[in-house]
């Protein structure tokens, strides 16, 4: 299952906004847990995937999604 399918499944899960956003953030954390010796390409892909996740969060929780997108480089 690809990332967009996973996010769509979470959105359709019937959980509360908090449960859905928490699950999406856990997914993001697992994708960004690359270790110290990861390649620049892996970091670039993780950041790209995070943007997709944060955009999905924005569809569920507008304010949280905006905040995450604005602060992705921090």
C-alpha positions as CSV (number, residue, x, y, z in Angstrom):
1,X,0.0,0.0,0.0
2,X,1.5,3.4,-0.9
3,X,1.5,6.5,1.3
4,X,-1.5,8.2,-0.3
5,X,-3.6,5.0,0.1
6,X,-2.5,4.7,3.8
7,X,-3.5,8.3,4.4
8,X,-6.9,7.9,2.7
9,X,-7.5,4.8,4.8
10,X,-6.8,6.7,8.0
11,X,-9.1,9.6,6.9
12,X,-11.9,7.1,6.3
13,X,-11.3,5.1,9.5
14,X,-14.1,6.8,11.4
15,X,-11.8,7.9,14.2
16,X,-11.9,11.2,15.9
17,X,-9.9,14.1,14.4
18,X,-7.3,13.6,17.2
19,X,-7.0,9.8,16.5
20,X,-6.6,10.4,12.8
21,X,-4.0,13.1,13.1
22,X,-2.1,11.2,15.8
23,X,-2.0,8.1,13.5
24,X,-0.7,10.3,10.6
25,X,2.0,11.8,12.8
26,X,3.1,8.3,13.9
27,X,3.4,7.4,10.3
28,X,5.4,10.5,9.6
29,X,7.7,9.8,12.5
30,X,8.3,6.2,11.3
31,X,9.3,7.5,7.9
32,X,11.7,10.1,9.3
33,X,13.4,7.7,11.7
34,X,16.4,7.1,9.3
35,X,19.4,7.2,11.6
36,X,22.6,9.2,11.4
37,X,24.1,7.5,8.3
38,X,21.2,7.9,5.9
39,X,21.8,9.4,2.5
40,X,20.8,12.8,1.3
41,X,18.3,11.2,-1.1
42,X,16.7,9.3,1.8
43,X,16.3,12.6,3.7
44,X,14.9,14.4,0.7
45,X,12.4,11.6,0.1
46,X,11.4,11.7,3.8
47,X,10.8,15.4,3.7
48,X,8.7,15.0,0.5
49,X,6.6,12.3,2.2
50,X,6.2,14.5,5.2
51,X,4.7,17.2,3.0
52,X,2.2,14.7,1.7
53,X,1.3,13.7,5.2
54,X,1.0,17.2,6.5
55,X,-1.3,18.1,3.5
56,X,-3.5,15.2,4.5
57,X,-3.5,16.4,8.1
58,X,-4.5,19.8,6.8
59,X,-7.6,18.2,5.3
60,X,-8.6,16.8,8.7
61,X,-7.4,19.6,11.0
62,X,-6.8,22.8,9.1
63,X,-4.9,24.7,11.8
64,X,-2.5,21.9,12.7
65,X,-1.8,21.1,9.1
66,X,-1.0,24.7,8.3
67,X,1.4,24.9,11.3
68,X,3.2,21.7,10.3
69,X,3.6,22.7,6.7
70,X,5.0,26.2,7.7
71,X,7.5,24.6,10.1
72,X,8.6,21.6,8.1
73,X,12.2,22.9,7.8
74,X,12.7,23.5,11.5
